Amino acid sequence: MSKKKLDEAQYKTVPARKPVFVKDSPTFVDGSPKTREDVRKSIDFYYGIGGHIVQEGAGAFAHKVEKGSGAKEYYVKFSTGGSNVGRMLNPWGPFYRDGDELRVDRQRGRKAYEFQKVSETIFETYLKFLETRSERYILQAEREVGNG
């Protein structure tokens, strides 16, 4: 078998890369058309300390959902009880202990912190707080929630 044929055979057995999705475009970057299934898919991003993308679960304080239709939804973890009820999760605050974002309050039977839907402005401000650790950003984001 010639070298050229061998290279072509190897190339055909390599799985194709998944096309990149571009918002508001009827096709993928590689030119292949989008189907209805592609438009329905959504991508979840979870953000932790430093504003870095993390896995869902421990260390996830903010959540962004990008839907295939181009719509986006934003979520931030809020306290559901105790002296910190209704406030955004502050991983450097006096009421927080490692793993609290996953803790379940047995008396009430629900999580101590749950994601609540917020606007893009609030989400971006909270992410800036996670990146900089500056209290002014979390206070600004909480004021925006109160005004909204």
Secondary structure, DSSP 4 states (H G I P E B T S, - for coil): --HHHHHHHHHHHSPPPPPPP-TT-SB-TTSPBPPHHHHH-EEEEEE-GGG-EE-SSTT--EEEEEETTS-EEEEEEEE-SGGGTTSBP-TTSTT--TTGGG-EETTTTEESEEEEEE-HHHHHHHHHHHHH--HHHHHHHHHHHHH-
